[in-house]
Amino acid sequence: MNIISNLKIEVADVIRQILGNQISYTTIYQENLVDIGLDSLFVVRLIAALEEKFNIVYSDEELIYERFSSFRSLLTELTEKLREH
């Protein structure tokens, strides 16, 4: 497995822990996160979990809802953040 595949699984695991493990990986990868339960509380919990898991910190300016509304945008955002770190 490559780094992106591992990251993809790790991020999906965080989402499943927050939303409930009954959500399949396929659903997370393919669906808009809003459609599977994303709300403002979820975003706060998700960001906190990602910061802790990957030892990163998001600034207030980076906390734009659209960046976390789909798995693809979330993964892109996190990948860029990890490159900076």
C-alpha positions as a Markdown table, in Angstrom:
| # | Residue | x | y | z |
|---|---|---|---|---|
| 1 | Met | 0.0 | 0.0 | 0.0 |
| 2 | Asn | 1.2 | 3.5 | -0.7 |
| 3 | Ile | 1.1 | 6.5 | 1.6 |
| 4 | Ile | -2.1 | 7.9 | 0.0 |
| 5 | Ser | -3.9 | 4.6 | 0.4 |
| 6 | Asn | -2.9 | 4.4 | 4.0 |
| 7 | Leu | -3.9 | 8.0 | 4.6 |
| 8 | Lys | -7.2 | 7.3 | 2.9 |
| 9 | Ile | -7.9 | 4.4 | 5.2 |
| 10 | Glu | -6.8 | 6.3 | 8.4 |
| 11 | Val | -9.0 | 9.2 | 7.6 |
| 12 | Ala | -12.0 | 7.0 | 6.8 |
| 13 | Asp | -11.4 | 5.2 | 10.1 |
| 14 | Val | -11.6 | 8.6 | 11.9 |
| 15 | Ile | -14.9 | 9.4 | 10.1 |
| 16 | Arg | -16.3 | 6.0 | 10.9 |
| 17 | Gln | -15.4 | 6.4 | 14.6 |
| 18 | Ile | -17.2 | 9.8 | 14.7 |
| 19 | Leu | -20.3 | 8.9 | 12.6 |
| 20 | Gly | -20.6 | 5.3 | 13.5 |
| 21 | Asn | -18.8 | 2.2 | 12.3 |
| 22 | Gln | -21.9 | 1.0 | 10.4 |
| 23 | Ile | -20.9 | 3.4 | 7.5 |
| 24 | Ser | -18.9 | 1.5 | 4.9 |
| 25 | Tyr | -15.6 | 2.7 | 3.5 |
| 26 | Thr | -17.1 | 2.8 | 0.0 |
| 27 | Thr | -19.9 | 5.1 | 1.2 |
| 28 | Ile | -17.4 | 7.4 | 2.8 |
| 29 | Tyr | -15.2 | 7.5 | -0.3 |
| 30 | Gln | -18.0 | 8.1 | -2.7 |
| 31 | Glu | -20.6 | 10.1 | -0.9 |
| 32 | Asn | -20.6 | 13.8 | 0.0 |
| 33 | Leu | -20.0 | 13.8 | 3.7 |
| 34 | Val | -23.0 | 16.1 | 4.3 |
| 35 | Asp | -25.2 | 13.3 | 2.9 |
| 36 | Ile | -23.9 | 10.8 | 5.4 |
| 37 | Gly | -24.3 | 13.0 | 8.5 |
| 38 | Leu | -21.7 | 15.8 | 8.4 |
| 39 | Asp | -22.8 | 18.8 | 10.4 |
| 40 | Ser | -21.0 | 21.5 | 12.3 |
| 41 | Leu | -20.5 | 19.4 | 15.4 |
| 42 | Phe | -19.1 | 16.6 | 13.2 |
| 43 | Val | -16.6 | 19.0 | 11.6 |
| 44 | Val | -15.4 | 20.2 | 14.9 |
| 45 | Arg | -14.9 | 16.6 | 16.1 |
| 46 | Leu | -13.3 | 15.6 | 12.9 |
| 47 | Ile | -10.8 | 18.4 | 12.9 |
| 48 | Ala | -9.9 | 17.8 | 16.5 |
| 49 | Ala | -9.4 | 14.1 | 15.8 |
| 50 | Leu | -7.3 | 14.7 | 12.7 |
| 51 | Glu | -5.1 | 17.2 | 14.5 |
| 52 | Glu | -4.5 | 14.7 | 17.3 |
| 53 | Lys | -3.9 | 11.7 | 15.0 |
| 54 | Phe | -1.5 | 13.5 | 12.7 |
| 55 | Asn | 0.0 | 16.0 | 15.1 |
| 56 | Ile | -1.1 | 19.0 | 13.1 |
| 57 | Val | -2.9 | 22.3 | 13.8 |
| 58 | Tyr | -5.4 | 24.0 | 11.6 |
| 59 | Ser | -5.5 | 27.8 | 11.8 |
| 60 | Asp | -8.9 | 29.6 | 11.9 |
| 61 | Glu | -8.4 | 30.7 | 8.3 |
| 62 | Glu | -8.1 | 27.0 | 7.2 |
| 63 | Leu | -11.4 | 26.0 | 8.8 |
| 64 | Ile | -13.6 | 26.4 | 5.8 |
| 65 | Tyr | -16.6 | 24.0 | 5.7 |
| 66 | Glu | -16.3 | 23.2 | 2.0 |
| 67 | Arg | -12.8 | 21.9 | 2.6 |
| 68 | Phe | -14.3 | 19.2 | 4.8 |
| 69 | Ser | -17.5 | 18.5 | 3.1 |
| 70 | Ser | -16.4 | 15.6 | 0.8 |
| 71 | Phe | -13.9 | 12.9 | 1.4 |
| 72 | Arg | -11.9 | 14.0 | -1.6 |
| 73 | Ser | -11.6 | 17.6 | -0.5 |
| 74 | Leu | -10.8 | 16.5 | 3.1 |
| 75 | Leu | -8.1 | 14.2 | 1.8 |
| 76 | Thr | -6.6 | 16.9 | -0.4 |
| 77 | Glu | -6.6 | 19.4 | 2.4 |
| 78 | Leu | -5.0 | 16.9 | 4.8 |
| 79 | Thr | -2.4 | 15.9 | 2.3 |
| 80 | Glu | -1.4 | 19.5 | 1.8 |
| 81 | Lys | -1.3 | 20.1 | 5.5 |
| 82 | Leu | 1.0 | 17.1 | 6.1 |
| 83 | Arg | 3.3 | 18.3 | 3.4 |
| 84 | Glu | 3.7 | 21.6 | 5.2 |
| 85 | His | 4.4 | 19.8 | 8.5 |
